[in-house]
């Protein structure tokens, strides 16, 4: 156990702190009397999501600077290694390196991203929920290599697999109870051992399609970390790092190296971890923070390769314990020379991709963002781009399947649309999952239940323009077991096409297959009947952009509150 420095300038333990916290490691002062501690640098990232090229819009800035792009990320990593002792540097990641990726990576099943990060020197990565988007067999292929079973090697060259090790401690094969992939790795630096345990969030099955997690079960994060920490200690490893694809968020006043009012699952998980665990590199929430939680250094590097977390460890040579740890989130600025090998990789795949990416599919009058509006103090409101996508999905199924409404999940809207011409690649980046549209029957009562589930799951469904309803901020929230018991949605306020919904009547509703399978906790959709599977969501979106151009941002007036619509 150690007491982490909250900033790079604060490293080491005083003798008083050792006594107060009962740490077993010697202090730097004590270590001066013996062998010099080993300095180990960890360079960490998370939630890269295949962003080989610099992301655009709000996704391409952080801390007031334009950031990201693998050409610049590779250069920054090389410079950080040079600043430290290269042989003492280990590069790690906390999941979602692939999945929900822009077209340049996704068109080749994310092989370009794996090649790029391998070339950039990544050593170990935990799996994240998006690593399971295409299923366990595909994840194993991504690790081990080989051509895609359907599409082959689309770029005409063999795919050799990852040059780094994926770690998956809490995803088990249900049939055997064995981990899908290696649960941990041991890395030696100048004779001392550093253990890395990799995990995704336990809730992965709720946010990935059922096909993606078929045959797998997922265990509690803290319990799993503690189990493998004990195993590592039996193997003589005292310096233990957890790479965890789960996270939290700090208050909006916090900067990229702050930890202001930290909340979220990572807090409870870290508090339940064994004291022998020293560092937690986290992710999933796309936030940046640099925290001390229960005596552990807990970090996150936001998303899309815009930050690298530079973590300095001092490890006692004799005991193998971490003496101190400090971190600094470094912006991946674009004012450095791009890495030539990464540039060549990008250009090679862009050539293979051909003119498809640049084909114009529509035009917008203004930028249309995925940003959610604030609904009674929380970001649980509508999104201009989310509403537009719901409109597109209804347009694709209203005549074909008699749909009268459509709903879109917020996690499926991945990027903003800039003003002006929209290319196929930009549309793909907004909707990269290739989900099928599913039209199904729901009763009016089930529709109310779906809307109440929003407040249980903490996720807003973006509604098509035909939908309108009123939310009472003073209403009660249902439970996971009985979401329908909630009273947040004012009864009698739900309308479809301007007509009040009858709880006993049946309505045709369109969602994507992820929601139809109960994704994001919207289990009520699984009770729908007369399911008809339609076209890919991206195709519906592209067709709508083409037919309706120039497209403007929809008005955010589909969900209103009792403050806007007083009770009669």
Order of alpha helices (4+ residues) and beta strands (2+ residues): alpha-alpha-beta-beta-beta-alpha-beta-alpha-alpha-beta-alpha-beta-beta-beta-beta-alpha-beta-alpha-beta-alpha-beta-beta-beta-beta-beta-alpha-beta-alpha-alpha-beta-beta-alpha-beta-alpha-beta-beta-beta-beta-beta-alpha-beta-alpha-beta
